[in-house]
Amino acid sequence: MEMATAAASRSHLASSNGSVTGALTEVYSHITGSGHAADPPIVTEVLLGCDDAYARHYRTARAKLAAWKSRTARGLTVDRFGRMAQDLLKRTVDQYDRDTMVAAGLPNAAPYRLEMRSKLIGRIEKPVKEIFEAQVANLQRRTLKRFESSLLRRLGKSPEGTENFYNSNADALRSAALAFEVAMDDLEVPSLSLTKAIPVQEISGKLNSALVDFPDTPAARMRQLSEVKAAASREKKPTQRSIDFGLDFVGMIRPDGYGSLQGFAGYQMGGNQVIVGVCNDADSPEVISQFGGVRPPFIRVQPKLKLDIEL
């Protein structure tokens, strides 16, 4: 009874009001429900020790997991998350194994020890996976935001023409993808199969889509409109009069795949341009979500008529 009282006061089986009587009642119900009511006192003591070790080590791990969740909820990432998550899981399991070593030598207690050990691992692995996925989403949003900001800054500095715009920003796209991949190195948890392979493929497809769709974004349109207004407000000589027409065709081919193949080709003749891009990301989940849950069209063509009048 003394051993049960001490164990109950420390374990997760203790009642919320802290009553010894209530704690003993819960412990007794737990033991009788597990089929070990007729076991010798030493087995009962070991079973309570397993419960106590489980509760203590889970509380310690939960405090660390809660701090990580709070940080990711603010859109941030945890420094050296992969290494710390592996250390937390290993340290928690090792300490539990050490504290319940006696139960491993008792046939009536060993299965229960392994059951609580498996439960402890599961309750740590699940939030670790959730935190990993949340950090990947945060990192992808931050990478796309920085990439779009760099495109907006380079919009007025890029050579004229759609093809030249794509070519001049290819380095920026590769730099953004590389920075994302380097950041993912700190988030990987190989022991839980949480690697950077799939997120790197996803961000590659998203960056290509952002580059293709950037000229039609509201931010790019506003920037171009402001430049047109600034140019129109400048004084012009009477002889600066002209009317120019141009036609642009921008086509995107999206075969089956997950974004492992990308490329662009273009041709310009005078004021007319033809740009064709290929990206096999039709099966990518993020691309399907952008089209409302359906696969994107195999071929997408965007014609544009340009009219430049100077009077």
Phi, psi and omega in degrees: 000320179296318179294321179294321179297314180296316181293320181294324181292338181262334189272172178288355180275350182294142181287160185292334182277357177075010181287132178294322179298314179295322179295318179295323178297317179294319179296318180297317179297321180296317182292313181295326180288336180274357178083013182250020182296330183267005181287158176298160181302327181296325178291318177300318178298318181293321178297317178295326177296324176296317178297318181295315179297319179300312184294316182297311185286329177290321177299318179296315180293323182296324178298319178292318180296323179296322178295320178293319179298319180298321180290316180292331178295338178269009178082018181253173175243158180265126180296133179054042184298315183302312182294317182292324179294318177296319179295320180297314181296315181294315181296319181295315181292319179297318179293321177296315179300320180294318183285341182246023182300326182298323183294336181293337181266002180250119182303325182282344184250337184301315179299321180293323177300314180293325179297314179292326178296315178296321178295319179297316179297316181297323182284349174262319183296320183300308178293331177298317178296320179295319179293322178299312181296321179295321179291323177299316179297318178298316181293323178294316179298317181293320179296315179296321180295317179293322180295316179295325177295320178293323176296321181293322178292327183271358186300314181281344183266344182286149177300154181293149180107142182295317181298316179296325178296316179296315182295320182289340180255006178297322179294321179296323178294314180295322180295319179295318179295321180292319179297321177296316181296321178295318179295328180291339179301326181281345184262345185295138173234085186301326182295339178252014181061030176260092184243176184268358188301306182292313178302324179294319176297319181296315182292330177297315178295321181292321178294319178296318178295321179296322179291319181293319185271355187301316182301338181262003180285154179302322181296317180292320179296319179296320179295316179295322180295321179294324178291322178295318179295321179294320179292323181288334182281345179288147178288139181237150177287154180301333182279351182276075179231130180196157175227116182240138176247149176206151180230128178244137173239118177246117181242144179231124179253125183234088176282181180295144178148187184235029174088019181279347181233121178221150177183160180224148176217146183209164178215135181233133178223105183066234178268005181257142182220149175228123180237129178233127178243150179231128177211113184276069181240027182293336180264000183289131183300321183291329177289319178297322179293329178293335180258025175074029176090006178242159179293145178291157178297148181297320179231131178232124183240133179237099176278145179224133178255123182254133179228115182244111183243126175234121181239000000 
